[in-house]
């Protein structure tokens, strides 16, 4: 998969300066702009949808999403152990 992303110009490989056995993969800035363009439609629709909520409602949604993320991350940590 990394080979295909690199060939398409989305990422580049770079040697890890701290460990020569490792190779780091980084997103290539011009490709990020290209990728962002794929999401313009959903971004505009999401912003219109969010505009229908009050600040208090948005705060509640944010609290819920952050809590859900933390719960999922903790559960993933338990699976790895």
mmCIF file of the N, C-alpha and C atoms, coordinates in Angstrom:
data_MODEL
# 
_entry.id   MODEL 
# 
loop_
_atom_site.group_PDB 
_atom_site.id 
_atom_site.type_symbol 
_atom_site.label_atom_id 
_atom_site.label_alt_id 
_atom_site.label_comp_id 
_atom_site.label_asym_id 
_atom_site.label_entity_id 
_atom_site.label_seq_id 
_atom_site.pdbx_PDB_ins_code 
_atom_site.Cartn_x 
_atom_site.Cartn_y 
_atom_site.Cartn_z 
_atom_site.occupancy 
_atom_site.B_iso_or_equiv 
_atom_site.pdbx_formal_charge 
_atom_site.auth_seq_id 
_atom_site.auth_comp_id 
_atom_site.auth_asym_id 
_atom_site.auth_atom_id 
_atom_site.pdbx_PDB_model_num 
ATOM 1   N N  . UNK A 1 1  ? 0.815   -1.180 0.000  1.00 0.00 ? 1  UNK A N  1 
ATOM 2   C CA . UNK A 1 1  ? 0.000   0.000  0.000  1.00 0.00 ? 1  UNK A CA 1 
ATOM 3   C C  . UNK A 1 1  ? 0.873   1.264  0.000  1.00 0.00 ? 1  UNK A C  1 
ATOM 4   N N  . UNK A 1 2  ? 1.910   1.265  0.809  1.00 0.00 ? 2  UNK A N  1 
ATOM 5   C CA . UNK A 1 2  ? 2.801   2.429  0.873  1.00 0.00 ? 2  UNK A CA 1 
ATOM 6   C C  . UNK A 1 2  ? 3.460   2.633  -0.486 1.00 0.00 ? 2  UNK A C  1 
ATOM 7   N N  . UNK A 1 3  ? 3.823   1.526  -1.154 1.00 0.00 ? 3  UNK A N  1 
ATOM 8   C CA . UNK A 1 3  ? 4.426   1.641  -2.481 1.00 0.00 ? 3  UNK A CA 1 
ATOM 9   C C  . UNK A 1 3  ? 3.489   2.368  -3.436 1.00 0.00 ? 3  UNK A C  1 
ATOM 10  N N  . UNK A 1 4  ? 2.212   2.009  -3.402 1.00 0.00 ? 4  UNK A N  1 
ATOM 11  C CA . UNK A 1 4  ? 1.239   2.655  -4.299 1.00 0.00 ? 4  UNK A CA 1 
ATOM 12  C C  . UNK A 1 4  ? 1.045   4.120  -3.952 1.00 0.00 ? 4  UNK A C  1 
ATOM 13  N N  . UNK A 1 5  ? 0.970   4.440  -2.655 1.00 0.00 ? 5  UNK A N  1 
ATOM 14  C CA . UNK A 1 5  ? 0.821   5.840  -2.245 1.00 0.00 ? 5  UNK A CA 1 
ATOM 15  C C  . UNK A 1 5  ? 2.030   6.661  -2.660 1.00 0.00 ? 5  UNK A C  1 
ATOM 16  N N  . UNK A 1 6  ? 3.200   6.058  -2.527 1.00 0.00 ? 6  UNK A N  1 
ATOM 17  C CA . UNK A 1 6  ? 4.428   6.759  -2.918 1.00 0.00 ? 6  UNK A CA 1 
ATOM 18  C C  . UNK A 1 6  ? 4.469   6.962  -4.435 1.00 0.00 ? 6  UNK A C  1 
ATOM 19  N N  . UNK A 1 7  ? 4.125   5.938  -5.181 1.00 0.00 ? 7  UNK A N  1 
ATOM 20  C CA . UNK A 1 7  ? 4.126   6.034  -6.640 1.00 0.00 ? 7  UNK A CA 1 
ATOM 21  C C  . UNK A 1 7  ? 3.132   7.092  -7.126 1.00 0.00 ? 7  UNK A C  1 
ATOM 22  N N  . UNK A 1 8  ? 1.997   7.222  -6.430 1.00 0.00 ? 8  UNK A N  1 
ATOM 23  C CA . UNK A 1 8  ? 0.980   8.208  -6.800 1.00 0.00 ? 8  UNK A CA 1 
ATOM 24  C C  . UNK A 1 8  ? 1.340   9.615  -6.334 1.00 0.00 ? 8  UNK A C  1 
ATOM 25  N N  . UNK A 1 9  ? 2.407   9.728  -5.522 1.00 0.00 ? 9  UNK A N  1 
ATOM 26  C CA . UNK A 1 9  ? 2.862   11.045 -5.083 1.00 0.00 ? 9  UNK A CA 1 
ATOM 27  C C  . UNK A 1 9  ? 2.202   11.566 -3.824 1.00 0.00 ? 9  UNK A C  1 
ATOM 28  N N  . UNK A 1 10 ? 1.585   10.689 -3.044 1.00 0.00 ? 10 UNK A N  1 
ATOM 29  C CA . UNK A 1 10 ? 0.921   11.125 -1.812 1.00 0.00 ? 10 UNK A CA 1 
ATOM 30  C C  . UNK A 1 10 ? 1.844   11.115 -0.597 1.00 0.00 ? 10 UNK A C  1 
ATOM 31  N N  . UNK A 1 11 ? 2.804   10.218 -0.587 1.00 0.00 ? 11 UNK A N  1 
ATOM 32  C CA . UNK A 1 11 ? 3.719   10.113 0.553  1.00 0.00 ? 11 UNK A CA 1 
ATOM 33  C C  . UNK A 1 11 ? 5.146   9.961  0.033  1.00 0.00 ? 11 UNK A C  1 
ATOM 34  N N  . UNK A 1 12 ? 6.095   10.163 0.947  1.00 0.00 ? 12 UNK A N  1 
ATOM 35  C CA . UNK A 1 12 ? 7.480   9.844  0.639  1.00 0.00 ? 12 UNK A CA 1 
ATOM 36  C C  . UNK A 1 12 ? 8.102   9.164  1.847  1.00 0.00 ? 12 UNK A C  1 
ATOM 37  N N  . UNK A 1 13 ? 9.056   8.339  1.534  1.00 0.00 ? 13 UNK A N  1 
ATOM 38  C CA . UNK A 1 13 ? 9.786   7.625  2.582  1.00 0.00 ? 13 UNK A CA 1 
ATOM 39  C C  . UNK A 1 13 ? 11.017  8.429  2.950  1.00 0.00 ? 13 UNK A C  1 
ATOM 40  N N  . UNK A 1 14 ? 11.363  8.309  4.207  1.00 0.00 ? 14 UNK A N  1 
ATOM 41  C CA . UNK A 1 14 ? 12.495  9.063  4.714  1.00 0.00 ? 14 UNK A CA 1 
ATOM 42  C C  . UNK A 1 14 ? 13.182  8.213  5.780  1.00 0.00 ? 14 UNK A C  1 
ATOM 43  N N  . UNK A 1 15 ? 14.477  8.218  5.798  1.00 0.00 ? 15 UNK A N  1 
ATOM 44  C CA . UNK A 1 15 ? 15.217  7.456  6.807  1.00 0.00 ? 15 UNK A CA 1 
ATOM 45  C C  . UNK A 1 15 ? 14.993  8.074  8.178  1.00 0.00 ? 15 UNK A C  1 
ATOM 46  N N  . UNK A 1 16 ? 14.868  7.213  9.165  1.00 0.00 ? 16 UNK A N  1 
ATOM 47  C CA . UNK A 1 16 ? 14.726  7.674  10.550 1.00 0.00 ? 16 UNK A CA 1 
ATOM 48  C C  . UNK A 1 16 ? 16.111  8.067  11.045 1.00 0.00 ? 16 UNK A C  1 
ATOM 49  N N  . UNK A 1 17 ? 16.299  9.328  11.413 1.00 0.00 ? 17 UNK A N  1 
ATOM 50  C CA . UNK A 1 17 ? 17.634  9.761  11.845 1.00 0.00 ? 17 UNK A CA 1 
ATOM 51  C C  . UNK A 1 17 ? 18.088  9.117  13.157 1.00 0.00 ? 17 UNK A C  1 
ATOM 52  N N  . UNK A 1 18 ? 17.158  8.572  13.925 1.00 0.00 ? 18 UNK A N  1 
ATOM 53  C CA . UNK A 1 18 ? 17.520  7.975  15.213 1.00 0.00 ? 18 UNK A CA 1 
ATOM 54  C C  . UNK A 1 18 ? 17.695  6.462  15.145 1.00 0.00 ? 18 UNK A C  1 
ATOM 55  N N  . UNK A 1 19 ? 17.183  5.847  14.082 1.00 0.00 ? 19 UNK A N  1 
ATOM 56  C CA . UNK A 1 19 ? 17.270  4.388  13.976 1.00 0.00 ? 19 UNK A CA 1 
ATOM 57  C C  . UNK A 1 19 ? 17.345  4.025  12.491 1.00 0.00 ? 19 UNK A C  1 
ATOM 58  N N  . UNK A 1 20 ? 18.515  3.673  12.022 1.00 0.00 ? 20 UNK A N  1 
ATOM 59  C CA . UNK A 1 20 ? 18.688  3.435  10.593 1.00 0.00 ? 20 UNK A CA 1 
ATOM 60  C C  . UNK A 1 20 ? 17.935  2.205  10.083 1.00 0.00 ? 20 UNK A C  1 
ATOM 61  N N  . UNK A 1 21 ? 17.419  1.379  10.976 1.00 0.00 ? 21 UNK A N  1 
ATOM 62  C CA . UNK A 1 21 ? 16.622  0.223  10.565 1.00 0.00 ? 21 UNK A CA 1 
ATOM 63  C C  . UNK A 1 21 ? 15.212  0.619  10.165 1.00 0.00 ? 21 UNK A C  1 
ATOM 64  N N  . UNK A 1 22 ? 14.786  1.798  10.605 1.00 0.00 ? 22 UNK A N  1 
ATOM 65  C CA . UNK A 1 22 ? 13.411  2.247  10.368 1.00 0.00 ? 22 UNK A CA 1 
ATOM 66  C C  . UNK A 1 22 ? 13.338  3.206  9.188  1.00 0.00 ? 22 UNK A C  1 
ATOM 67  N N  . UNK A 1 23 ? 12.184  3.187  8.558  1.00 0.00 ? 23 UNK A N  1 
ATOM 68  C CA . UNK A 1 23 ? 11.887  4.138  7.493  1.00 0.00 ? 23 UNK A CA 1 
ATOM 69  C C  . UNK A 1 23 ? 10.599  4.846  7.893  1.00 0.00 ? 23 UNK A C  1 
ATOM 70  N N  . UNK A 1 24 ? 10.619  6.163  7.826  1.00 0.00 ? 24 UNK A N  1 
ATOM 71  C CA . UNK A 1 24 ? 9.440   6.954  8.157  1.00 0.00 ? 24 UNK A CA 1 
ATOM 72  C C  . UNK A 1 24 ? 8.673   7.257  6.866  1.00 0.00 ? 24 UNK A C  1 
ATOM 73  N N  . UNK A 1 25 ? 7.373   7.331  6.983  1.00 0.00 ? 25 UNK A N  1 
ATOM 74  C CA . UNK A 1 25 ? 6.527   7.686  5.844  1.00 0.00 ? 25 UNK A CA 1 
ATOM 75  C C  . UNK A 1 25 ? 5.855   9.000  6.195  1.00 0.00 ? 25 UNK A C  1 
ATOM 76  N N  . UNK A 1 26 ? 6.009   9.995  5.325  1.00 0.00 ? 26 UNK A N  1 
ATOM 77  C CA . UNK A 1 26 ? 5.395   11.290 5.594  1.00 0.00 ? 26 UNK A CA 1 
ATOM 78  C C  . UNK A 1 26 ? 4.534   11.712 4.418  1.00 0.00 ? 26 UNK A C  1 
ATOM 79  N N  . UNK A 1 27 ? 3.441   12.384 4.745  1.00 0.00 ? 27 UNK A N  1 
ATOM 80  C CA . UNK A 1 27 ? 2.577   12.921 3.699  1.00 0.00 ? 27 UNK A CA 1 
ATOM 81  C C  . UNK A 1 27 ? 3.311   14.032 2.977  1.00 0.00 ? 27 UNK A C  1 
ATOM 82  N N  . UNK A 1 28 ? 3.113   14.109 1.687  1.00 0.00 ? 28 UNK A N  1 
ATOM 83  C CA . UNK A 1 28 ? 3.766   15.130 0.874  1.00 0.00 ? 28 UNK A CA 1 
ATOM 84  C C  . UNK A 1 28 ? 2.812   16.306 0.744  1.00 0.00 ? 28 UNK A C  1 
ATOM 85  N N  . UNK A 1 29 ? 3.260   17.511 1.120  1.00 0.00 ? 29 UNK A N  1 
ATOM 86  C CA . UNK A 1 29 ? 2.403   18.701 1.218  1.00 0.00 ? 29 UNK A CA 1 
ATOM 87  C C  . UNK A 1 29 ? 1.557   18.960 -0.030 1.00 0.00 ? 29 UNK A C  1 
ATOM 88  N N  . UNK A 1 30 ? 2.118   18.955 -1.237 1.00 0.00 ? 30 UNK A N  1 
ATOM 89  C CA . UNK A 1 30 ? 1.260   19.199 -2.410 1.00 0.00 ? 30 UNK A CA 1 
ATOM 90  C C  . UNK A 1 30 ? 0.142   18.163 -2.548 1.00 0.00 ? 30 UNK A C  1 
ATOM 91  N N  . UNK A 1 31 ? 0.425   16.939 -2.139 1.00 0.00 ? 31 UNK A N  1 
ATOM 92  C CA . UNK A 1 31 ? -0.607  15.907 -2.206 1.00 0.00 ? 31 UNK A CA 1 
ATOM 93  C C  . UNK A 1 31 ? -1.716  16.168 -1.201 1.00 0.00 ? 31 UNK A C  1 
ATOM 94  N N  . UNK A 1 32 ? -1.365  16.733 -0.037 1.00 0.00 ? 32 UNK A N  1 
ATOM 95  C CA . UNK A 1 32 ? -2.387  17.044 0.959  1.00 0.00 ? 32 UNK A CA 1 
ATOM 96  C C  . UNK A 1 32 ? -3.400  18.044 0.412  1.00 0.00 ? 32 UNK A C  1 
ATOM 97  N N  . UNK A 1 33 ? -2.924  18.994 -0.380 1.00 0.00 ? 33 UNK A N  1 
ATOM 98  C CA . UNK A 1 33 ? -3.838  19.954 -1.004 1.00 0.00 ? 33 UNK A CA 1 
ATOM 99  C C  . UNK A 1 33 ? -4.776  19.245 -1.979 1.00 0.00 ? 33 UNK A C  1 
ATOM 100 N N  . UNK A 1 34 ? -4.231  18.308 -2.725 1.00 0.00 ? 34 UNK A N  1 
ATOM 101 C CA . UNK A 1 34 ? -5.043  17.537 -3.675 1.00 0.00 ? 34 UNK A CA 1 
ATOM 102 C C  . UNK A 1 34 ? -6.085  16.708 -2.916 1.00 0.00 ? 34 UNK A C  1 
ATOM 103 N N  . UNK A 1 35 ? -5.673  16.078 -1.828 1.00 0.00 ? 35 UNK A N  1 
ATOM 104 C CA . UNK A 1 35 ? -6.595  15.271 -1.031 1.00 0.00 ? 35 UNK A CA 1 
ATOM 105 C C  . UNK A 1 35 ? -7.680  16.150 -0.421 1.00 0.00 ? 35 UNK A C  1 
ATOM 106 N N  . UNK A 1 36 ? -7.305  17.320 0.071  1.00 0.00 ? 36 UNK A N  1 
ATOM 107 C CA . UNK A 1 36 ? -8.279  18.236 0.670  1.00 0.00 ? 36 UNK A CA 1 
ATOM 108 C C  . UNK A 1 36 ? -9.380  18.581 -0.322 1.00 0.00 ? 36 UNK A C  1 
ATOM 109 N N  . UNK A 1 37 ? -9.033  18.697 -1.591 1.00 0.00 ? 37 UNK A N  1 
ATOM 110 C CA . UNK A 1 37 ? -10.041 19.044 -2.595 1.00 0.00 ? 37 UNK A CA 1 
ATOM 111 C C  . UNK A 1 37 ? -11.107 17.960 -2.726 1.00 0.00 ? 37 UNK A C  1 
ATOM 112 N N  . UNK A 1 38 ? -10.768 16.714 -2.410 1.00 0.00 ? 38 UNK A N  1 
ATOM 113 C CA . UNK A 1 38 ? -11.745 15.631 -2.475 1.00 0.00 ? 38 UNK A CA 1 
ATOM 114 C C  . UNK A 1 38 ? -12.847 15.799 -1.434 1.00 0.00 ? 38 UNK A C  1 
ATOM 115 N N  . UNK A 1 39 ? -12.541 16.525 -0.357 1.00 0.00 ? 39 UNK A N  1 
ATOM 116 C CA . UNK A 1 39 ? -13.464 16.653 0.766  1.00 0.00 ? 39 UNK A CA 1 
ATOM 117 C C  . UNK A 1 39 ? -14.205 17.985 0.803  1.00 0.00 ? 39 UNK A C  1 
ATOM 118 N N  . UNK A 1 40 ? -14.052 18.810 -0.225 1.00 0.00 ? 40 UNK A N  1 
ATOM 119 C CA . UNK A 1 40 ? -14.695 20.127 -0.211 1.00 0.00 ? 40 UNK A CA 1 
ATOM 120 C C  . UNK A 1 40 ? -16.204 20.028 -0.064 1.00 0.00 ? 40 UNK A C  1 
ATOM 121 N N  . UNK A 1 41 ? -16.823 19.100 -0.774 1.00 0.00 ? 41 UNK A N  1 
ATOM 122 C CA . UNK A 1 41 ? -18.277 18.942 -0.715 1.00 0.00 ? 41 UNK A CA 1 
ATOM 123 C C  . UNK A 1 41 ? -18.770 18.540 0.658  1.00 0.00 ? 41 UNK A C  1 
ATOM 124 N N  . UNK A 1 42 ? -18.157 17.525 1.232  1.00 0.00 ? 42 UNK A N  1 
ATOM 125 C CA . UNK A 1 42 ? -18.597 17.069 2.555  1.00 0.00 ? 42 UNK A CA 1 
ATOM 126 C C  . UNK A 1 42 ? -18.283 18.108 3.623  1.00 0.00 ? 42 UNK A C  1 
ATOM 127 N N  . UNK A 1 43 ? -17.182 18.853 3.436  1.00 0.00 ? 43 UNK A N  1 
ATOM 128 C CA . UNK A 1 43 ? -16.851 19.917 4.380  1.00 0.00 ? 43 UNK A CA 1 
ATOM 129 C C  . UNK A 1 43 ? -17.935 20.991 4.360  1.00 0.00 ? 43 UNK A C  1 
ATOM 130 N N  . UNK A 1 44 ? -18.342 21.403 3.170  1.00 0.00 ? 44 UNK A N  1 
ATOM 131 C CA . UNK A 1 44 ? -19.378 22.441 3.059  1.00 0.00 ? 44 UNK A CA 1 
ATOM 132 C C  . UNK A 1 44 ? -20.693 21.959 3.665  1.00 0.00 ? 44 UNK A C  1 
ATOM 133 N N  . UNK A 1 45 ? -21.060 20.721 3.385  1.00 0.00 ? 45 UNK A N  1 
ATOM 134 C CA . UNK A 1 45 ? -22.319 20.181 3.936  1.00 0.00 ? 45 UNK A CA 1 
ATOM 135 C C  . UNK A 1 45 ? -22.246 20.059 5.454  1.00 0.00 ? 45 UNK A C  1 
ATOM 136 N N  . UNK A 1 46 ? -21.097 19.629 5.974  1.00 0.00 ? 46 UNK A N  1 
ATOM 137 C CA . UNK A 1 46 ? -20.936 19.503 7.425  1.00 0.00 ? 46 UNK A CA 1 
ATOM 138 C C  . UNK A 1 46 ? -21.032 20.859 8.103  1.00 0.00 ? 46 UNK A C  1 
ATOM 139 N N  . UNK A 1 47 ? -20.420 21.863 7.498  1.00 0.00 ? 47 UNK A N  1 
ATOM 140 C CA . UNK A 1 47 ? -20.482 23.214 8.067  1.00 0.00 ? 47 UNK A CA 1 
ATOM 141 C C  . UNK A 1 47 ? -21.909 23.749 8.075  1.00 0.00 ? 47 UNK A C  1 
ATOM 142 N N  . UNK A 1 48 ? -22.650 23.491 7.004  1.00 0.00 ? 48 UNK A N  1 
ATOM 143 C CA . UNK A 1 48 ? -24.061 23.921 6.976  1.00 0.00 ? 48 UNK A CA 1 
ATOM 144 C C  . UNK A 1 48 ? -24.847 23.214 8.070  1.00 0.00 ? 48 UNK A C  1 
ATOM 145 N N  . UNK A 1 49 ? -24.583 21.933 8.249  1.00 0.00 ? 49 UNK A N  1 
ATOM 146 C CA . UNK A 1 49 ? -25.286 21.174 9.283  1.00 0.00 ? 49 UNK A CA 1 
ATOM 147 C C  . UNK A 1 49 ? -24.936 21.685 10.670 1.00 0.00 ? 49 UNK A C  1 
ATOM 148 N N  . UNK A 1 50 ? -23.654 21.923 10.930 1.00 0.00 ? 50 UNK A N  1 
ATOM 149 C CA . UNK A 1 50 ? -23.230 22.410 12.244 1.00 0.00 ? 50 UNK A CA 1 
ATOM 150 C C  . UNK A 1 50 ? -23.806 23.787 12.552 1.00 0.00 ? 50 UNK A C  1 
ATOM 151 N N  . UNK A 1 51 ? -24.037 24.567 11.519 1.00 0.00 ? 51 UNK A N  1 
ATOM 152 C CA . UNK A 1 51 ? -24.579 25.920 11.716 1.00 0.00 ? 51 UNK A CA 1 
ATOM 153 C C  . UNK A 1 51 ? -25.999 25.887 12.275 1.00 0.00 ? 51 UNK A C  1 
ATOM 154 N N  . UNK A 1 52 ? -26.647 24.724 12.206 1.00 0.00 ? 52 UNK A N  1 
ATOM 155 C CA . UNK A 1 52 ? -28.016 24.628 12.727 1.00 0.00 ? 52 UNK A CA 1 
ATOM 156 C C  . UNK A 1 52 ? -28.054 24.358 14.230 1.00 0.00 ? 52 UNK A C  1 
ATOM 157 N N  . UNK A 1 53 ? -26.895 24.090 14.836 1.00 0.00 ? 53 UNK A N  1 
ATOM 158 C CA . UNK A 1 53 ? -26.818 23.801 16.262 1.00 0.00 ? 53 UNK A CA 1 
ATOM 159 C C  . UNK A 1 53 ? -26.375 25.040 17.037 1.00 0.00 ? 53 UNK A C  1 
ATOM 160 N N  . UNK A 1 54 ? -26.867 25.137 18.258 1.00 0.00 ? 54 UNK A N  1 
ATOM 161 C CA . UNK A 1 54 ? -26.436 26.230 19.135 1.00 0.00 ? 54 UNK A CA 1 
ATOM 162 C C  . UNK A 1 54 ? -25.031 25.926 19.662 1.00 0.00 ? 54 UNK A C  1 
ATOM 163 N N  . UNK A 1 55 ? -24.398 26.923 20.250 1.00 0.00 ? 55 UNK A N  1 
ATOM 164 C CA . UNK A 1 55 ? -23.066 26.714 20.838 1.00 0.00 ? 55 UNK A CA 1 
ATOM 165 C C  . UNK A 1 55 ? -23.115 25.650 21.926 1.00 0.00 ? 55 UNK A C  1 
ATOM 166 N N  . UNK A 1 56 ? -24.178 25.655 22.735 1.00 0.00 ? 56 UNK A N  1 
ATOM 167 C CA . UNK A 1 56 ? -24.311 24.647 23.794 1.00 0.00 ? 56 UNK A CA 1 
ATOM 168 C C  . UNK A 1 56 ? -24.464 23.241 23.204 1.00 0.00 ? 56 UNK A C  1 
ATOM 169 N N  . UNK A 1 57 ? -25.234 23.133 22.144 1.00 0.00 ? 57 UNK A N  1 
ATOM 170 C CA . UNK A 1 57 ? -25.402 21.825 21.509 1.00 0.00 ? 57 UNK A CA 1 
ATOM 171 C C  . UNK A 1 57 ? -24.087 21.342 20.907 1.00 0.00 ? 57 UNK A C  1 
ATOM 172 N N  . UNK A 1 58 ? -23.363 22.238 20.262 1.00 0.00 ? 58 UNK A N  1 
ATOM 173 C CA . UNK A 1 58 ? -22.060 21.865 19.693 1.00 0.00 ? 58 UNK A CA 1 
ATOM 174 C C  . UNK A 1 58 ? -21.085 21.439 20.778 1.00 0.00 ? 58 UNK A C  1 
ATOM 175 N N  . UNK A 1 59 ? -21.123 22.114 21.912 1.00 0.00 ? 59 UNK A N  1 
ATOM 176 C CA . UNK A 1 59 ? -20.255 21.735 23.037 1.00 0.00 ? 59 UNK A CA 1 
ATOM 177 C C  . UNK A 1 59 ? -20.605 20.336 23.529 1.00 0.00 ? 59 UNK A C  1 
ATOM 178 N N  . UNK A 1 60 ? -21.904 20.028 23.592 1.00 0.00 ? 60 UNK A N  1 
ATOM 179 C CA . UNK A 1 60 ? -22.327 18.694 24.024 1.00 0.00 ? 60 UNK A CA 1 
ATOM 180 C C  . UNK A 1 60 ? -21.881 17.631 23.019 1.00 0.00 ? 60 UNK A C  1 
ATOM 181 N N  . UNK A 1 61 ? -22.010 17.934 21.740 1.00 0.00 ? 61 UNK A N  1 
ATOM 182 C CA . UNK A 1 61 ? -21.565 17.000 20.697 1.00 0.00 ? 61 UNK A CA 1 
ATOM 183 C C  . UNK A 1 61 ? -20.060 16.773 20.804 1.00 0.00 ? 61 UNK A C  1 
ATOM 184 N N  . UNK A 1 62 ? -19.309 17.841 21.009 1.00 0.00 ? 62 UNK A N  1 
ATOM 185 C CA . UNK A 1 62 ? -17.854 17.720 21.135 1.00 0.00 ? 62 UNK A CA 1 
ATOM 186 C C  . UNK A 1 62 ? -17.480 16.868 22.347 1.00 0.00 ? 62 UNK A C  1 
ATOM 187 N N  . UNK A 1 63 ? -18.148 17.106 23.473 1.00 0.00 ? 63 UNK A N  1 
ATOM 188 C CA . UNK A 1 63 ? -17.887 16.320 24.677 1.00 0.00 ? 63 UNK A CA 1 
ATOM 189 C C  . UNK A 1 63 ? -18.153 14.843 24.417 1.00 0.00 ? 63 UNK A C  1 
ATOM 190 N N  . UNK A 1 64 ? -19.270 14.554 23.762 1.00 0.00 ? 64 UNK A N  1 
ATOM 191 C CA . UNK A 1 64 ? -19.615 13.172 23.442 1.00 0.00 ? 64 UNK A CA 1 
ATOM 192 C C  . UNK A 1 64 ? -18.565 12.538 22.526 1.00 0.00 ? 64 UNK A C  1 
ATOM 193 N N  . UNK A 1 65 ? -18.183 13.244 21.457 1.00 0.00 ? 65 UNK A N  1 
ATOM 194 C CA . UNK A 1 65 ? -17.223 12.682 20.514 1.00 0.00 ? 65 UNK A CA 1 
ATOM 195 C C  . UNK A 1 65 ? -15.853 12.455 21.154 1.00 0.00 ? 65 UNK A C  1 
ATOM 196 N N  . UNK A 1 66 ? -15.393 13.404 21.952 1.00 0.00 ? 66 UNK A N  1 
ATOM 197 C CA . UNK A 1 66 ? -14.107 13.226 22.632 1.00 0.00 ? 66 UNK A CA 1 
ATOM 198 C C  . UNK A 1 66 ? -14.158 12.051 23.605 1.00 0.00 ? 66 UNK A C  1 
ATOM 199 N N  . UNK A 1 67 ? -15.243 11.951 24.351 1.00 0.00 ? 67 UNK A N  1 
ATOM 200 C CA . UNK A 1 67 ? -15.396 10.832 25.274 1.00 0.00 ? 67 UNK A CA 1 
ATOM 201 C C  . UNK A 1 67 ? -15.435 9.500  24.547 1.00 0.00 ? 67 UNK A C  1 
ATOM 202 N N  . UNK A 1 68 ? -16.143 9.457  23.420 1.00 0.00 ? 68 UNK A N  1 
ATOM 203 C CA . UNK A 1 68 ? -16.212 8.230  22.624 1.00 0.00 ? 68 UNK A CA 1 
ATOM 204 C C  . UNK A 1 68 ? -14.848 7.842  22.091 1.00 0.00 ? 68 UNK A C  1 
ATOM 205 N N  . UNK A 1 69 ? -14.093 8.840  21.622 1.00 0.00 ? 69 UNK A N  1 
ATOM 206 C CA . UNK A 1 69 ? -12.747 8.586  21.120 1.00 0.00 ? 69 UNK A CA 1 
ATOM 207 C C  . UNK A 1 69 ? -11.856 8.020  22.228 1.00 0.00 ? 69 UNK A C  1 
ATOM 208 N N  . UNK A 1 70 ? -11.897 8.641  23.403 1.00 0.00 ? 70 UNK A N  1 
ATOM 209 C CA . UNK A 1 70 ? -11.063 8.184  24.515 1.00 0.00 ? 70 UNK A CA 1 
ATOM 210 C C  . UNK A 1 70 ? -11.431 6.765  24.928 1.00 0.00 ? 70 UNK A C  1 
ATOM 211 N N  . UNK A 1 71 ? -12.724 6.477  24.966 1.00 0.00 ? 71 UNK A N  1 
ATOM 212 C CA . UNK A 1 71 ? -13.175 5.134  25.319 1.00 0.00 ? 71 UNK A CA 1 
ATOM 213 C C  . UNK A 1 71 ? -12.667 4.117  24.307 1.00 0.00 ? 71 UNK A C  1 
ATOM 214 N N  . UNK A 1 72 ? -12.808 4.427  23.023 1.00 0.00 ? 72 UNK A N  1 
ATOM 215 C CA . UNK A 1 72 ? -12.357 3.516  21.974 1.00 0.00 ? 72 UNK A CA 1 
ATOM 216 C C  . UNK A 1 72 ? -10.841 3.308  22.053 1.00 0.00 ? 72 UNK A C  1 
ATOM 217 N N  . UNK A 1 73 ? -10.088 4.382  22.287 1.00 0.00 ? 73 UNK A N  1 
ATOM 218 C CA . UNK A 1 73 ? -8.633  4.285  22.384 1.00 0.00 ? 73 UNK A CA 1 
ATOM 219 C C  . UNK A 1 73 ? -8.226  3.402  23.564 1.00 0.00 ? 73 UNK A C  1 
ATOM 220 N N  . UNK A 1 74 ? -8.903  3.575  24.694 1.00 0.00 ? 74 UNK A N  1 
ATOM 221 C CA . UNK A 1 74 ? -8.600  2.752  25.866 1.00 0.00 ? 74 UNK A CA 1 
ATOM 222 C C  . UNK A 1 74 ? -8.928  1.285  25.610 1.00 0.00 ? 74 UNK A C  1 
ATOM 223 N N  . UNK A 1 75 ? -10.037 1.024  24.942 1.00 0.00 ? 75 UNK A N  1 
ATOM 224 C CA . UNK A 1 75 ? -10.400 -0.360 24.633 1.00 0.00 ? 75 UNK A CA 1 
ATOM 225 C C  . UNK A 1 75 ? -9.384  -0.982 23.670 1.00 0.00 ? 75 UNK A C  1 
ATOM 226 N N  . UNK A 1 76 ? -8.907  -0.198 22.704 1.00 0.00 ? 76 UNK A N  1 
ATOM 227 C CA . UNK A 1 76 ? -7.882  -0.707 21.788 1.00 0.00 ? 76 UNK A CA 1 
ATOM 228 C C  . UNK A 1 76 ? -6.599  -1.032 22.542 1.00 0.00 ? 76 UNK A C  1 
ATOM 229 N N  . UNK A 1 77 ? -6.246  -0.192 23.507 1.00 0.00 ? 77 UNK A N  1 
ATOM 230 C CA . UNK A 1 77 ? -5.065  -0.455 24.326 1.00 0.00 ? 77 UNK A CA 1 
ATOM 231 C C  . UNK A 1 77 ? -5.208  -1.777 25.066 1.00 0.00 ? 77 UNK A C  1 
ATOM 232 N N  . UNK A 1 78 ? -6.402  -2.057 25.567 1.00 0.00 ? 78 UNK A N  1 
ATOM 233 C CA . UNK A 1 78 ? -6.634  -3.321 26.288 1.00 0.00 ? 78 UNK A CA 1 
ATOM 234 C C  . UNK A 1 78 ? -6.497  -4.521 25.351 1.00 0.00 ? 78 UNK A C  1 
ATOM 235 N N  . UNK A 1 79 ? -6.907  -4.356 24.099 1.00 0.00 ? 79 UNK A N  1 
ATOM 236 C CA . UNK A 1 79 ? -6.814  -5.453 23.136 1.00 0.00 ? 79 UNK A CA 1 
ATOM 237 C C  . UNK A 1 79 ? -5.371  -5.782 22.795 1.00 0.00 ? 79 UNK A C  1 
ATOM 238 N N  . UNK A 1 80 ? -4.526  -4.771 22.808 1.00 0.00 ? 80 UNK A N  1 
ATOM 239 C CA . UNK A 1 80 ? -3.115  -4.960 22.439 1.00 0.00 ? 80 UNK A CA 1 
ATOM 240 C C  . UNK A 1 80 ? -2.347  -5.661 23.546 1.00 0.00 ? 80 UNK A C  1 
ATOM 241 N N  . UNK A 1 81 ? -2.734  -5.438 24.766 1.00 0.00 ? 81 UNK A N  1 
ATOM 242 C CA . UNK A 1 81 ? -1.995  -6.022 25.894 1.00 0.00 ? 81 UNK A CA 1 
ATOM 243 C C  . UNK A 1 81 ? -2.171  -7.491 26.012 1.00 0.00 ? 81 UNK A C  1 
# 
